[in-house]
Amino acid sequence: MSLPSSPPPGLCGACLNVKTVETRRGSRFYLCTLAERDPRFPRYPPLPVLRCRGFVPAGTAPEARTG
């Protein structure tokens, strides 16, 4: 029997403002680093994230970060 796959992360999977957190049991969570300084962003948003005001494509210069 296979384990259910996790939902796709949506925008979080390609965002500069995300930190992937993996547990010892193999669960994966997407931590929004914008939540540290802006309460409008949830620390662990429900997936998949399809729209986000804080989305910055990974690979973008750090000065382009929102916040």
PyMOL Python script that loads the backbone (N, CA, C, O; Angstrom):
from pymol import cmd

cmd.read_pdbstr("""\
ATOM      1  N   MET A   1       0.847  -1.176   0.000  1.00  0.00           N
ATOM      2  CA  MET A   1       0.000   0.000   0.000  1.00  0.00           C
ATOM      3  C   MET A   1       0.890   1.236   0.000  1.00  0.00           C
ATOM      4  O   MET A   1       1.807   1.333   0.816  1.00  0.00           O
ATOM      5  N   SER A   2       0.636   2.179  -0.897  1.00  0.00           N
ATOM      6  CA  SER A   2       1.467   3.377  -0.971  1.00  0.00           C
ATOM      7  C   SER A   2       0.855   4.498  -0.132  1.00  0.00           C
ATOM      8  O   SER A   2      -0.353   4.545   0.100  1.00  0.00           O
ATOM      9  N   LEU A   3       1.726   5.390   0.311  1.00  0.00           N
ATOM     10  CA  LEU A   3       1.276   6.535   1.083  1.00  0.00           C
ATOM     11  C   LEU A   3       0.664   7.573   0.160  1.00  0.00           C
ATOM     12  O   LEU A   3       1.083   7.703  -0.990  1.00  0.00           O
ATOM     13  N   PRO A   4      -0.333   8.325   0.656  1.00  0.00           N
ATOM     14  CA  PRO A   4      -0.906   9.360  -0.200  1.00  0.00           C
ATOM     15  C   PRO A   4       0.144  10.443  -0.468  1.00  0.00           C
ATOM     16  O   PRO A   4       0.942  10.782   0.406  1.00  0.00           O
ATOM     17  N   SER A   5       0.125  10.969  -1.671  1.00  0.00           N
ATOM     18  CA  SER A   5       1.096  12.017  -1.997  1.00  0.00           C
ATOM     19  C   SER A   5       0.632  13.345  -1.408  1.00  0.00           C
ATOM     20  O   SER A   5      -0.559  13.570  -1.195  1.00  0.00           O
ATOM     21  N   SER A   6       1.594  14.208  -1.154  1.00  0.00           N
ATOM     22  CA  SER A   6       1.252  15.507  -0.598  1.00  0.00           C
ATOM     23  C   SER A   6       0.695  16.391  -1.712  1.00  0.00           C
ATOM     24  O   SER A   6       0.987  16.169  -2.887  1.00  0.00           O
ATOM     25  N   PRO A   7      -0.111  17.400  -1.342  1.00  0.00           N
ATOM     26  CA  PRO A   7      -0.672  18.264  -2.373  1.00  0.00           C
ATOM     27  C   PRO A   7       0.432  19.092  -3.027  1.00  0.00           C
ATOM     28  O   PRO A   7       1.450  19.371  -2.393  1.00  0.00           O
ATOM     29  N   PRO A   8       0.245  19.484  -4.267  1.00  0.00           N
ATOM     30  CA  PRO A   8       1.252  20.327  -4.910  1.00  0.00           C
ATOM     31  C   PRO A   8       1.301  21.675  -4.195  1.00  0.00           C
ATOM     32  O   PRO A   8       0.267  22.168  -3.744  1.00  0.00           O
ATOM     33  N   PRO A   9       2.482  22.277  -4.083  1.00  0.00           N
ATOM     34  CA  PRO A   9       2.596  23.524  -3.330  1.00  0.00           C
ATOM     35  C   PRO A   9       2.091  24.749  -4.063  1.00  0.00           C
ATOM     36  O   PRO A   9       1.941  25.807  -3.452  1.00  0.00           O
ATOM     37  N   GLY A  10       1.827  24.638  -5.349  1.00  0.00           N
ATOM     38  CA  GLY A  10       1.392  25.802  -6.098  1.00  0.00           C
ATOM     39  C   GLY A  10       2.524  26.813  -6.185  1.00  0.00           C
ATOM     40  O   GLY A  10       3.666  26.441  -6.453  1.00  0.00           O
ATOM     41  N   LEU A  11       2.222  28.082  -5.963  1.00  0.00           N
ATOM     42  CA  LEU A  11       3.226  29.140  -6.065  1.00  0.00           C
ATOM     43  C   LEU A  11       4.369  28.966  -5.072  1.00  0.00           C
ATOM     44  O   LEU A  11       5.503  29.346  -5.366  1.00  0.00           O
ATOM     45  N   CYS A  12       4.092  28.405  -3.918  1.00  0.00           N
ATOM     46  CA  CYS A  12       5.138  28.250  -2.897  1.00  0.00           C
ATOM     47  C   CYS A  12       6.326  27.436  -3.403  1.00  0.00           C
ATOM     48  O   CYS A  12       7.460  27.665  -2.980  1.00  0.00           O
ATOM     49  N   GLY A  13       6.077  26.501  -4.292  1.00  0.00           N
ATOM     50  CA  GLY A  13       7.147  25.666  -4.810  1.00  0.00           C
ATOM     51  C   GLY A  13       8.173  26.425  -5.631  1.00  0.00           C
ATOM     52  O   GLY A  13       9.279  25.930  -5.851  1.00  0.00           O
ATOM     53  N   ALA A  14       7.820  27.625  -6.088  1.00  0.00           N
ATOM     54  CA  ALA A  14       8.725  28.407  -6.931  1.00  0.00           C
ATOM     55  C   ALA A  14       8.954  29.813  -6.372  1.00  0.00           C
ATOM     56  O   ALA A  14       9.334  30.720  -7.112  1.00  0.00           O
ATOM     57  N   CYS A  15       8.725  29.994  -5.075  1.00  0.00           N
ATOM     58  CA  CYS A  15       8.806  31.327  -4.472  1.00  0.00           C
ATOM     59  C   CYS A  15      10.123  31.542  -3.733  1.00  0.00           C
ATOM     60  O   CYS A  15      10.645  30.635  -3.084  1.00  0.00           O
ATOM     61  N   LEU A  16      10.640  32.742  -3.844  1.00  0.00           N
ATOM     62  CA  LEU A  16      11.856  33.146  -3.154  1.00  0.00           C
ATOM     63  C   LEU A  16      11.631  33.230  -1.644  1.00  0.00           C
ATOM     64  O   LEU A  16      12.575  33.088  -0.867  1.00  0.00           O
ATOM     65  N   ASN A  17      10.385  33.462  -1.229  1.00  0.00           N
ATOM     66  CA  ASN A  17      10.060  33.687   0.177  1.00  0.00           C
ATOM     67  C   ASN A  17       9.601  32.428   0.910  1.00  0.00           C
ATOM     68  O   ASN A  17       8.832  32.521   1.866  1.00  0.00           O
ATOM     69  N   VAL A  18      10.054  31.274   0.484  1.00  0.00           N
ATOM     70  CA  VAL A  18       9.631  30.032   1.117  1.00  0.00           C
ATOM     71  C   VAL A  18      10.836  29.267   1.640  1.00  0.00           C
ATOM     72  O   VAL A  18      11.923  29.307   1.063  1.00  0.00           O
ATOM     73  N   LYS A  19      10.616  28.580   2.730  1.00  0.00           N
ATOM     74  CA  LYS A  19      11.616  27.667   3.281  1.00  0.00           C
ATOM     75  C   LYS A  19      10.924  26.318   3.426  1.00  0.00           C
ATOM     76  O   LYS A  19       9.887  26.223   4.083  1.00  0.00           O
ATOM     77  N   THR A  20      11.480  25.283   2.827  1.00  0.00           N
ATOM     78  CA  THR A  20      10.902  23.950   2.915  1.00  0.00           C
ATOM     79  C   THR A  20      11.373  23.295   4.202  1.00  0.00           C
ATOM     80  O   THR A  20      12.568  23.236   4.489  1.00  0.00           O
ATOM     81  N   VAL A  21      10.409  22.804   4.973  1.00  0.00           N
ATOM     82  CA  VAL A  21      10.693  22.146   6.248  1.00  0.00           C
ATOM     83  C   VAL A  21      10.269  20.691   6.130  1.00  0.00           C
ATOM     84  O   VAL A  21       9.112  20.399   5.828  1.00  0.00           O
ATOM     85  N   GLU A  22      11.205  19.780   6.368  1.00  0.00           N
ATOM     86  CA  GLU A  22      10.881  18.349   6.316  1.00  0.00           C
ATOM     87  C   GLU A  22      11.031  17.749   7.709  1.00  0.00           C
ATOM     88  O   GLU A  22      11.999  18.027   8.417  1.00  0.00           O
ATOM     89  N   THR A  23      10.066  16.927   8.092  1.00  0.00           N
ATOM     90  CA  THR A  23      10.116  16.264   9.388  1.00  0.00           C
ATOM     91  C   THR A  23      10.866  14.948   9.262  1.00  0.00           C
ATOM     92  O   THR A  23      11.126  14.469   8.158  1.00  0.00           O
ATOM     93  N   ARG A  24      11.207  14.376  10.395  1.00  0.00           N
ATOM     94  CA  ARG A  24      11.885  13.072  10.402  1.00  0.00           C
ATOM     95  C   ARG A  24      11.023  11.973   9.805  1.00  0.00           C
ATOM     96  O   ARG A  24      11.534  10.972   9.304  1.00  0.00           O
ATOM     97  N   ARG A  25       9.724  12.167   9.862  1.00  0.00           N
ATOM     98  CA  ARG A  25       8.805  11.165   9.316  1.00  0.00           C
ATOM     99  C   ARG A  25       8.564  11.333   7.824  1.00  0.00           C
ATOM    100  O   ARG A  25       7.833  10.547   7.220  1.00  0.00           O
ATOM    101  N   GLY A  26       9.176  12.356   7.223  1.00  0.00           N
ATOM    102  CA  GLY A  26       9.053  12.529   5.784  1.00  0.00           C
ATOM    103  C   GLY A  26       7.993  13.521   5.326  1.00  0.00           C
ATOM    104  O   GLY A  26       7.802  13.706   4.124  1.00  0.00           O
ATOM    105  N   SER A  27       7.299  14.165   6.268  1.00  0.00           N
ATOM    106  CA  SER A  27       6.322  15.185   5.875  1.00  0.00           C
ATOM    107  C   SER A  27       7.060  16.432   5.424  1.00  0.00           C
ATOM    108  O   SER A  27       8.143  16.738   5.923  1.00  0.00           O
ATOM    109  N   ARG A  28       6.480  17.138   4.491  1.00  0.00           N
ATOM    110  CA  ARG A  28       7.090  18.365   3.971  1.00  0.00           C
ATOM    111  C   ARG A  28       6.105  19.512   4.140  1.00  0.00           C
ATOM    112  O   ARG A  28       4.929  19.393   3.796  1.00  0.00           O
ATOM    113  N   PHE A  29       6.601  20.626   4.675  1.00  0.00           N
ATOM    114  CA  PHE A  29       5.805  21.824   4.878  1.00  0.00           C
ATOM    115  C   PHE A  29       6.520  23.000   4.227  1.00  0.00           C
ATOM    116  O   PHE A  29       7.745  23.010   4.105  1.00  0.00           O
ATOM    117  N   TYR A  30       5.735  23.993   3.811  1.00  0.00           N
ATOM    118  CA  TYR A  30       6.288  25.175   3.163  1.00  0.00           C
ATOM    119  C   TYR A  30       6.074  26.368   4.088  1.00  0.00           C
ATOM    120  O   TYR A  30       4.947  26.826   4.276  1.00  0.00           O
ATOM    121  N   LEU A  31       7.160  26.860   4.658  1.00  0.00           N
ATOM    122  CA  LEU A  31       7.132  27.980   5.600  1.00  0.00           C
ATOM    123  C   LEU A  31       7.291  29.284   4.827  1.00  0.00           C
ATOM    124  O   LEU A  31       8.278  29.474   4.118  1.00  0.00           O
ATOM    125  N   CYS A  32       6.326  30.172   4.964  1.00  0.00           N
ATOM    126  CA  CYS A  32       6.400  31.477   4.319  1.00  0.00           C
ATOM    127  C   CYS A  32       7.235  32.394   5.203  1.00  0.00           C
ATOM    128  O   CYS A  32       6.831  32.718   6.320  1.00  0.00           O
ATOM    129  N   THR A  33       8.393  32.812   4.713  1.00  0.00           N
ATOM    130  CA  THR A  33       9.271  33.663   5.516  1.00  0.00           C
ATOM    131  C   THR A  33       8.725  35.078   5.653  1.00  0.00           C
ATOM    132  O   THR A  33       9.173  35.826   6.523  1.00  0.00           O
ATOM    133  N   LEU A  34       7.766  35.461   4.813  1.00  0.00           N
ATOM    134  CA  LEU A  34       7.148  36.778   4.951  1.00  0.00           C
ATOM    135  C   LEU A  34       6.333  36.877   6.234  1.00  0.00           C
ATOM    136  O   LEU A  34       6.132  37.973   6.757  1.00  0.00           O
ATOM    137  N   ALA A  35       5.863  35.743   6.744  1.00  0.00           N
ATOM    138  CA  ALA A  35       5.058  35.732   7.973  1.00  0.00           C
ATOM    139  C   ALA A  35       5.842  36.227   9.181  1.00  0.00           C
ATOM    140  O   ALA A  35       5.248  36.657  10.169  1.00  0.00           O
ATOM    141  N   GLU A  36       7.165  36.171   9.113  1.00  0.00           N
ATOM    142  CA  GLU A  36       7.983  36.638  10.231  1.00  0.00           C
ATOM    143  C   GLU A  36       7.844  38.129  10.459  1.00  0.00           C
ATOM    144  O   GLU A  36       8.009  38.602  11.584  1.00  0.00           O
ATOM    145  N   ARG A  37       7.542  38.878   9.406  1.00  0.00           N
ATOM    146  CA  ARG A  37       7.461  40.328   9.545  1.00  0.00           C
ATOM    147  C   ARG A  37       6.145  40.948   9.089  1.00  0.00           C
ATOM    148  O   ARG A  37       5.949  42.157   9.217  1.00  0.00           O
ATOM    149  N   ASP A  38       5.245  40.125   8.558  1.00  0.00           N
ATOM    150  CA  ASP A  38       3.968  40.644   8.079  1.00  0.00           C
ATOM    151  C   ASP A  38       2.851  39.665   8.448  1.00  0.00           C
ATOM    152  O   ASP A  38       2.801  38.558   7.911  1.00  0.00           O
ATOM    153  N   PRO A  39       1.961  40.059   9.353  1.00  0.00           N
ATOM    154  CA  PRO A  39       0.906  39.137   9.825  1.00  0.00           C
ATOM    155  C   PRO A  39      -0.131  38.775   8.762  1.00  0.00           C
ATOM    156  O   PRO A  39      -0.953  37.888   8.993  1.00  0.00           O
ATOM    157  N   ARG A  40      -0.113  39.434   7.611  1.00  0.00           N
ATOM    158  CA  ARG A  40      -1.063  39.080   6.545  1.00  0.00           C
ATOM    159  C   ARG A  40      -0.737  37.743   5.899  1.00  0.00           C
ATOM    160  O   ARG A  40      -1.584  37.158   5.223  1.00  0.00           O
ATOM    161  N   PHE A  41       0.486  37.254   6.100  1.00  0.00           N
ATOM    162  CA  PHE A  41       0.903  35.999   5.488  1.00  0.00           C
ATOM    163  C   PHE A  41       0.904  34.885   6.525  1.00  0.00           C
ATOM    164  O   PHE A  41       1.512  35.034   7.585  1.00  0.00           O
ATOM    165  N   PRO A  42       0.229  33.764   6.239  1.00  0.00           N
ATOM    166  CA  PRO A  42       0.257  32.630   7.176  1.00  0.00           C
ATOM    167  C   PRO A  42       1.624  31.952   7.147  1.00  0.00           C
ATOM    168  O   PRO A  42       2.256  31.854   6.095  1.00  0.00           O
ATOM    169  N   ARG A  43       2.072  31.486   8.310  1.00  0.00           N
ATOM    170  CA  ARG A  43       3.369  30.801   8.377  1.00  0.00           C
ATOM    171  C   ARG A  43       3.386  29.576   7.466  1.00  0.00           C
ATOM    172  O   ARG A  43       4.323  29.379   6.692  1.00  0.00           O
ATOM    173  N   TYR A  44       2.355  28.767   7.566  1.00  0.00           N
ATOM    174  CA  TYR A  44       2.243  27.556   6.747  1.00  0.00           C
ATOM    175  C   TYR A  44       0.916  27.638   5.989  1.00  0.00           C
ATOM    176  O   TYR A  44      -0.109  27.181   6.495  1.00  0.00           O
ATOM    177  N   PRO A  45       0.922  28.212   4.785  1.00  0.00           N
ATOM    178  CA  PRO A  45      -0.339  28.388   4.049  1.00  0.00           C
ATOM    179  C   PRO A  45      -0.920  27.056   3.586  1.00  0.00           C
ATOM    180  O   PRO A  45      -0.182  26.109   3.311  1.00  0.00           O
ATOM    181  N   PRO A  46      -2.241  26.991   3.503  1.00  0.00           N
ATOM    182  CA  PRO A  46      -2.871  25.774   2.975  1.00  0.00           C
ATOM    183  C   PRO A  46      -2.505  25.623   1.491  1.00  0.00           C
ATOM    184  O   PRO A  46      -2.509  26.591   0.730  1.00  0.00           O
ATOM    185  N   LEU A  47      -2.197  24.406   1.112  1.00  0.00           N
ATOM    186  CA  LEU A  47      -1.754  24.143  -0.256  1.00  0.00           C
ATOM    187  C   LEU A  47      -2.892  23.601  -1.096  1.00  0.00           C
ATOM    188  O   LEU A  47      -3.792  22.957  -0.557  1.00  0.00           O
ATOM    189  N   PRO A  48      -2.883  23.837  -2.376  1.00  0.00           N
ATOM    190  CA  PRO A  48      -1.914  24.609  -3.145  1.00  0.00           C
ATOM    191  C   PRO A  48      -2.216  26.102  -3.069  1.00  0.00           C
ATOM    192  O   PRO A  48      -3.379  26.499  -2.997  1.00  0.00           O
ATOM    193  N   VAL A  49      -1.181  26.923  -3.086  1.00  0.00           N
ATOM    194  CA  VAL A  49      -1.334  28.371  -3.113  1.00  0.00           C
ATOM    195  C   VAL A  49      -1.403  28.785  -4.584  1.00  0.00           C
ATOM    196  O   VAL A  49      -0.458  28.591  -5.347  1.00  0.00           O
ATOM    197  N   LEU A  50      -2.545  29.358  -4.957  1.00  0.00           N
ATOM    198  CA  LEU A  50      -2.749  29.731  -6.355  1.00  0.00           C
ATOM    199  C   LEU A  50      -2.576  31.227  -6.602  1.00  0.00           C
ATOM    200  O   LEU A  50      -2.282  31.652  -7.720  1.00  0.00           O
ATOM    201  N   ARG A  51      -2.762  32.019  -5.549  1.00  0.00           N
ATOM    202  CA  ARG A  51      -2.551  33.463  -5.633  1.00  0.00           C
ATOM    203  C   ARG A  51      -1.896  33.927  -4.349  1.00  0.00           C
ATOM    204  O   ARG A  51      -2.263  33.481  -3.262  1.00  0.00           O
ATOM    205  N   CYS A  52      -0.921  34.829  -4.470  1.00  0.00           N
ATOM    206  CA  CYS A  52      -0.248  35.345  -3.274  1.00  0.00           C
ATOM    207  C   CYS A  52       0.376  36.701  -3.592  1.00  0.00           C
ATOM    208  O   CYS A  52       1.120  36.837  -4.563  1.00  0.00           O
ATOM    209  N   ARG A  53       0.071  37.692  -2.776  1.00  0.00           N
ATOM    210  CA  ARG A  53       0.631  39.037  -2.967  1.00  0.00           C
ATOM    211  C   ARG A  53       2.132  39.064  -2.724  1.00  0.00           C
ATOM    212  O   ARG A  53       2.820  39.950  -3.230  1.00  0.00           O
ATOM    213  N   GLY A  54       2.645  38.122  -1.967  1.00  0.00           N
ATOM    214  CA  GLY A  54       4.060  38.097  -1.647  1.00  0.00           C
ATOM    215  C   GLY A  54       4.905  37.241  -2.565  1.00  0.00           C
ATOM    216  O   GLY A  54       6.110  37.104  -2.353  1.00  0.00           O
ATOM    217  N   PHE A  55       4.286  36.660  -3.587  1.00  0.00           N
ATOM    218  CA  PHE A  55       5.034  35.765  -4.476  1.00  0.00           C
ATOM    219  C   PHE A  55       6.115  36.517  -5.237  1.00  0.00           C
ATOM    220  O   PHE A  55       5.850  37.517  -5.905  1.00  0.00           O
ATOM    221  N   VAL A  56       7.336  36.014  -5.122  1.00  0.00           N
ATOM    222  CA  VAL A  56       8.487  36.506  -5.892  1.00  0.00           C
ATOM    223  C   VAL A  56       9.138  35.256  -6.477  1.00  0.00           C
ATOM    224  O   VAL A  56       9.552  34.371  -5.727  1.00  0.00           O
ATOM    225  N   PRO A  57       9.236  35.169  -7.802  1.00  0.00           N
ATOM    226  CA  PRO A  57       9.834  33.967  -8.393  1.00  0.00           C
ATOM    227  C   PRO A  57      11.244  33.710  -7.863  1.00  0.00           C
ATOM    228  O   PRO A  57      12.053  34.633  -7.774  1.00  0.00           O
ATOM    229  N   ALA A  58      11.537  32.461  -7.513  1.00  0.00           N
ATOM    230  CA  ALA A  58      12.885  32.092  -7.067  1.00  0.00           C
ATOM    231  C   ALA A  58      13.861  32.449  -8.178  1.00  0.00           C
ATOM    232  O   ALA A  58      13.549  32.318  -9.362  1.00  0.00           O
ATOM    233  N   GLY A  59      15.040  32.901  -7.785  1.00  0.00           N
ATOM    234  CA  GLY A  59      16.033  33.334  -8.759  1.00  0.00           C
ATOM    235  C   GLY A  59      16.000  34.831  -8.988  1.00  0.00           C
ATOM    236  O   GLY A  59      16.852  35.379  -9.687  1.00  0.00           O
ATOM    237  N   THR A  60      14.992  35.506  -8.386  1.00  0.00           N
ATOM    238  CA  THR A  60      14.904  36.959  -8.479  1.00  0.00           C
ATOM    239  C   THR A  60      15.872  37.573  -7.472  1.00  0.00           C
ATOM    240  O   THR A  60      16.117  36.990  -6.415  1.00  0.00           O
ATOM    241  N   ALA A  61      16.408  38.712  -7.781  1.00  0.00           N
ATOM    242  CA  ALA A  61      17.345  39.398  -6.882  1.00  0.00           C
ATOM    243  C   ALA A  61      16.698  39.650  -5.521  1.00  0.00           C
ATOM    244  O   ALA A  61      15.516  39.988  -5.464  1.00  0.00           O
ATOM    245  N   PRO A  62      17.450  39.493  -4.412  1.00  0.00           N
ATOM    246  CA  PRO A  62      16.888  39.685  -3.066  1.00  0.00           C
ATOM    247  C   PRO A  62      16.249  41.042  -2.849  1.00  0.00           C
ATOM    248  O   PRO A  62      15.319  41.134  -2.048  1.00  0.00           O
ATOM    249  N   GLU A  63      16.689  42.100  -3.513  1.00  0.00           N
ATOM    250  CA  GLU A  63      16.074  43.407  -3.309  1.00  0.00           C
ATOM    251  C   GLU A  63      14.651  43.480  -3.862  1.00  0.00           C
ATOM    252  O   GLU A  63      13.933  44.445  -3.601  1.00  0.00           O
ATOM    253  N   ALA A  64      14.244  42.469  -4.621  1.00  0.00           N
ATOM    254  CA  ALA A  64      12.887  42.440  -5.167  1.00  0.00           C
ATOM    255  C   ALA A  64      11.891  41.816  -4.204  1.00  0.00           C
ATOM    256  O   ALA A  64      10.700  41.751  -4.507  1.00  0.00           O
ATOM    257  N   ARG A  65      12.360  41.354  -3.044  1.00  0.00           N
ATOM    258  CA  ARG A  65      11.465  40.730  -2.085  1.00  0.00           C
ATOM    259  C   ARG A  65      10.405  41.708  -1.602  1.00  0.00           C
ATOM    260  O   ARG A  65      10.650  42.908  -1.479  1.00  0.00           O
ATOM    261  N   THR A  66       9.223  41.167  -1.333  1.00  0.00           N
ATOM    262  CA  THR A  66       8.120  41.966  -0.829  1.00  0.00           C
ATOM    263  C   THR A  66       8.280  42.116   0.684  1.00  0.00           C
ATOM    264  O   THR A  66       8.792  41.219   1.355  1.00  0.00           O
ATOM    265  N   GLY A  67       7.846  43.237   1.203  1.00  0.00           N
ATOM    266  CA  GLY A  67       7.844  43.355   2.658  1.00  0.00           C
ATOM    267  C   GLY A  67       8.537  44.491   3.173  1.00  0.00           C
ATOM    268  O   GLY A  67       8.595  44.681   4.388  1.00  0.00           O
TER     269      GLY A  67
END
""", "prot")
cmd.dss("prot")
cmd.show_as("cartoon", "prot")
cmd.util.cbc("prot")
cmd.orient("prot")
